């Protein structure tokens, strides 16, 4: 065993070999060993603890041996020179912030054995260009891939059911993504600031989209939605290129779009003034049905508008 904080702050240490027989590397064992460029971990180690290599900013490569089952929280956070890493099939969990701030990391292989990717696991890995999340993963933690600004492609397996808070926020190079049929919730800010995302199809399995989920997706031009989805506030705010949304029955989505772009539309299209009254102020209208006055709700009013009108509205959003 190598105890916790064993080499804490040894800033001149450049290389080390962890011998056979060691099964545990303690908490913060090599914390802020800023000159450590190479380390060999022999088989026998089963867990890489919290903060083990935190801030080892000169570490360019490391091989994690078979037998390791968990890479704990912040284990490699701030290893800004680390360019590639292979995670063995024995690992089942990648902890929160495990590779956060590894800004030189261009490639990482996540094996099928992994079931959980913790919050902020790859936050700020700004050189990472592509990643495949294996079929065994059921949980992607909050901000897991936030600010991966070079990430252009990602594959999400059918096993994932929730896209957590800000999971891909700030992935400004991401152009397209396929959300699998198993996902039921897209949490708040999940894709906020994905400024290169041009199109997205949200499957019928999704029931809820959180606040600001696509806020700032300025290149988004096409969005396909299920009629039954509940959409949070400001979901499509600042989606300046959005021209089409397959939301013919989804009042919440259209209303949200109308709110976010209203100030640019009002002076150009007089009919939208009436629509703003109908959908944002929810002005009550009455009709006679069998002699009894009834109130027309938003949904009923919306159904009376021709579909072509909605296409015109969306073309201006």
C-alpha positions in Angstrom: 0.0 0.0 0.0 1.1 3.5 -0.8 -0.5 5.7 1.9 -2.5 8.8 1.5 -0.5 12.0 0.6 2.7 9.9 0.5 4.4 12.1 -2.1 2.2 15.1 -1.8 3.8 18.2 -3.5 7.0 16.5 -4.5 7.4 19.0 -7.3 10.8 17.7 -8.5 9.9 14.1 -8.8 10.1 13.1 -12.5 9.5 9.3 -12.7 8.3 6.5 -10.5 7.5 2.8 -10.7 4.9 1.3 -8.4 6.0 -2.3 -7.7 4.1 -5.5 -7.8 2.3 -6.3 -4.6 0.9 -2.8 -4.2 -2.9 -3.1 -4.2 -3.9 0.4 -3.0 -2.7 3.9 -3.9 -3.9 6.2 -1.2 -5.8 9.4 -1.4 -3.7 12.3 -2.9 -0.6 10.0 -3.0 1.0 12.0 -5.8 -0.9 15.2 -5.4 0.7 18.2 -7.3 3.8 16.3 -8.3 4.1 18.8 -11.1 7.3 17.4 -12.7 6.2 13.8 -12.7 6.4 12.9 -16.4 6.1 9.1 -16.3 4.7 6.5 -14.0 4.4 2.7 -14.2 1.7 1.0 -12.3 2.2 -2.8 -12.2 -0.7 -5.3 -11.9 -2.1 -5.7 -8.5 -3.5 -2.3 -8.0 -7.3 -2.5 -7.8 -8.3 1.2 -7.2 -6.9 4.6 -8.1 -8.1 6.8 -5.2 -9.4 10.4 -5.1 -6.8 13.0 -6.2 -4.1 10.3 -6.6 -2.5 12.2 -9.6 -4.2 15.5 -9.1 -2.3 18.4 -10.7 0.5 16.2 -12.2 0.7 18.7 -15.0 3.8 17.1 -16.7 2.3 13.6 -16.9 2.0 12.8 -20.6 1.0 9.1 -20.6 -0.1 6.4 -18.2 -1.1 2.8 -18.4 -3.8 1.7 -16.1 -3.3 -2.1 -15.4 -5.9 -4.8 -15.7 -7.5 -5.4 -12.3 -8.3 -1.7 -11.5 -12.1 -1.6 -11.0 -12.5 2.1 -10.2 -10.9 5.4 -11.1 -12.1 7.6 -8.3 -13.0 11.3 -8.2 -10.5 13.8 -9.4 -7.9 11.0 -9.8 -6.2 12.7 -12.8 -7.7 16.2 -12.6 -5.5 18.9 -13.9 -3.1 16.5 -15.7 -2.9 19.0 -18.5 -0.1 17.2 -20.5 -1.9 13.9 -20.6 -2.6 13.2 -24.3 -4.1 9.7 -24.3 -5.3 7.0 -21.9 -6.6 3.5 -22.2 -8.9 2.3 -19.5 -8.9 -1.5 -19.0 -11.9 -3.8 -19.2 -11.9 -4.3 -15.4 -13.0 -0.7 -14.7 -16.7 -0.3 -13.9 -16.8 3.3 -12.6 -15.2 6.6 -13.7 -15.6 8.9 -10.8 -16.6 12.6 -10.8 -13.9 14.9 -12.2 -11.6 11.9 -12.9 -10.1 13.6 -15.9 -11.3 17.1 -15.5 -9.1 19.8 -17.0 -6.9 17.3 -18.9 -6.8 19.9 -21.7 -4.3 17.9 -23.9 -6.3 14.7 -23.9 -7.1 13.9 -27.5 -8.3 10.3 -27.1 -9.7 8.1 -24.4 -11.0 4.5 -24.7 -13.9 3.7 -22.3 -14.5 -0.1 -22.2 -17.8 -1.9 -22.2 -17.4 -2.8 -18.5 -18.0 0.9 -17.4 -21.5 1.5 -16.2 -21.1 5.0 -14.6 -19.4 8.1 -15.9 -19.4 10.6 -12.9 -20.1 14.3 -12.9 -17.5 16.4 -14.5 -15.6 13.3 -15.5 -14.1 14.8 -18.6 -15.0 18.5 -18.0 -12.8 20.9 -19.9 -11.0 18.3 -21.9 -10.7 20.8 -24.7 -8.6 18.7 -27.1 -10.9 15.7 -27.1 -12.4 15.3 -30.5 -14.5 12.2 -30.4 -15.7 9.7 -27.9 -17.9 6.6 -27.8 -19.8 5.8 -24.7 -20.1 2.0 -24.4 -23.4 0.1 -24.2 -23.0 -0.7 -20.5 -23.2 2.9 -19.4 -26.5 3.8 -17.7 -25.5 7.1 -16.1 -23.8 10.2 -17.4 -23.2 12.6 -14.6 -23.8 16.3 -14.5 -21.4 18.3 -16.7 -19.6 15.1 -17.6 -18.5 16.5 -21.0 -19.0 20.2 -20.4 -16.6 22.5 -22.2 -15.1 19.8 -24.3 -14.8 22.5 -27.0 -13.2 20.3 -29.7 -15.6 17.4 -29.3 -17.2 17.0 -32.8 -18.8 13.6 -32.4 -20.2 11.5 -29.6 -22.2 8.2 -29.5 -24.6 7.7 -26.7 -25.8 4.1 -26.2 -29.5 3.0 -25.8 -28.8 2.1 -22.1 -28.7 5.8 -21.1 -32.0 7.1 -19.8 -31.1 10.6 -18.6 -28.9 13.3 -20.1 -27.9 15.1 -16.9 -27.5 18.8 -16.1 -25.1 20.5 -18.5 -23.8 17.1 -19.7 -22.6 18.5 -23.0 -22.8 22.3 -22.3 -20.2 24.3 -24.1 -19.2 21.6 -26.6 -18.9 24.3 -29.2 -17.7 21.9 -32.0 -20.4 19.4 -31.7 -22.4 19.4 -35.0 -24.8 16.5 -34.6 -25.8 14.1 -31.9 -28.3 11.2 -31.9 -30.3 10.8 -28.7 -31.2 7.1 -28.3 -34.8 5.9 -27.8 -34.2 4.9 -24.1 -33.7 8.6 -23.0 -36.6 9.9 -21.0 -35.2 13.2 -19.8 -32.9 15.9 -21.1 -32.0 17.9 -18.1 -31.4 21.7 -17.8 -28.6 23.1 -19.9 -27.7 19.7 -21.3 -26.7 21.2 -24.7 -26.4 24.9 -23.8 -23.8 26.7 -25.8 -23.4 23.9 -28.4 -23.0 26.7 -31.0 -22.2 24.3 -33.9 -25.1 22.0 -33.4 -27.3 22.3 -36.5 -29.9 19.6 -36.1 -31.2 17.3 -33.5 -34.0 14.7 -33.3 -35.5 14.1 -29.9 -37.1 10.6 -29.7 -40.7 9.9 -28.5 -39.3 8.4 -25.3 -38.3 11.8 -24.0 -41.0 13.3 -21.7 -39.1 16.3 -20.3 -36.7 18.9 -21.5 -35.2 21.1 -18.7 -34.7 24.8 -18.6 -32.1 26.3 -21.0 -31.4 22.8 -22.5 -30.5 24.2 -25.9 -29.9 27.8 -24.9 -27.3 29.4 -27.2 -27.3 26.7 -29.9 -26.9 29.5 -32.4 -26.5 27.2 -35.5 -29.5 25.0 -34.7 -31.8 25.1 -37.8 -33.9 22.0 -37.4 -35.5 20.4 -34.3 -37.8 17.4 -34.3 -40.0 17.0 -31.2 -42.6 14.6 -29.9 -46.0 16.2 -29.3 -46.1 15.2 -25.7 -42.8 16.7 -24.4 -42.9 19.0 -21.5 -40.4 21.9 -22.2 -38.7 24.1 -19.6 -38.2 27.8 -19.6 -35.8 29.4 -22.1 -35.2 26.0 -23.6 -34.5 27.5 -27.1 -33.4 31.0 -26.1 -30.7 32.5 -28.4 -31.2 29.8 -31.0 -30.9 32.5 -33.6 -30.8 30.2 -36.7 -33.8 28.0 -35.7 -36.2 28.0 -38.7 -38.1 24.8 -38.3 -39.5 22.8 -35.4 -41.5 19.6 -35.7 -43.8 20.6 -32.8 -47.2 20.9 -34.4 -49.0 19.9 -31.2 -46.5 21.0 -28.6 -47.7 24.3 -27.4 -45.1 24.7 -24.7 -42.3 24.5 -27.3 -43.9 27.0 -29.7 -44.6 29.4 -26.8 -41.1 29.1 -25.6 -39.7 29.9 -29.0 -42.2 32.8 -29.4 -41.1 34.3 -26.1 -37.3 34.1 -26.8 -37.5 35.6 -30.3 -40.5 38.0 -29.8 -38.6 41.2 -29.6 -37.2 40.6 -33.2 -40.5 39.5 -34.7 -43.0 42.0 -33.3 -42.1 45.0 -35.5 -41.9 42.8 -38.7 -45.0 40.7 -38.6 -48.2 42.3 -37.2 -50.0 39.0 -36.9 -47.6 37.9 -34.3 -48.9 40.7 -32.0 -52.2 38.9 -32.0 -50.4 35.6 -31.3 -48.5 37.0 -28.4 -51.8 38.1 -26.9 -53.1 34.6 -27.4 -50.2 32.6 -26.2 -48.3 34.7 -23.6 -51.0 36.8 -22.1 -53.5 33.9 -22.5 -56.3 36.3 -23.2 -59.7 34.6 -22.7 -62.0 34.3 -25.7 -65.6 33.2 -25.5 -67.7 31.3 -27.9 -71.3 30.2 -28.0 -71.8 26.4 -27.9 -75.4 25.4 -27.4 -76.2 28.7 -25.9 -73.7 28.4 -23.1 -70.6 30.7 -23.0 -67.3 28.8 -22.6 -63.7 29.9 -22.3 -61.3 29.0 -25.1 -58.0 27.8 -23.7 -54.6 28.2 -25.3 -54.6 24.7 -26.8 -58.1 25.0 -28.3 -57.2 28.4 -29.8 -54.0 27.0 -31.2 -55.8 24.1 -32.9 -57.9 26.7 -34.8 -54.9 28.2 -36.5 -53.9 26.6 -39.8 -50.7 24.7 -39.9 -49.3 27.0 -42.6 -49.5 29.8 -40.1 -47.2 27.9 -37.7 -44.7 27.3 -40.5 -44.6 31.0 -41.1 -44.1 31.7 -37.4 -41.3 29.3 -37.1 -39.6 30.6 -40.2 -39.2 33.9 -38.3 -37.8 32.4 -35.1 
